[in-house]
Amino acid sequence: MEIILLQKVDNLGDLGEKVNVKSGYGRNFLIPSGKAIPATEENLKVFEQRRAELEKEAQEKLQAAESRKAKLDDMEVSITCKAGDEGRLFGSVGTSDIAKVSISTGKCFLLNKH
């Protein structure tokens, strides 16, 4: 099945590429999730008209992600935990602990789940 990708798909291709995929993968996942459209003559014409708009959206998402990365690169967080006599922690410090502390101190922000 030939499809046109409407966004970058890992291990498949980038925006606007015309690729061949298995029928089930295209029909059951890529097309319903809005990541691709069937590669028909009509869809090719429609896609070429929307190409600039889709590329602009992808560029805006990339810039937003890069600005969040820059904020996170400069962030430092201190977490206080119980430790034994030798300085070894009781338990561990995980990503959820880091997220809770950074959000409670106002140094971080919440992202909407997609």
Secondary structure, 3 states (H helix, E strand, C coil): CEEEECCCECCCECCCCEEECCHHHHHHHHCCCCCEEECCHHHHHHHHHHHHHHHHHHHHHHHHHHHHHHHHHCCCCCCCCCECCCCCECCCCCHHHHHHHHHHCCCCCCCCCC
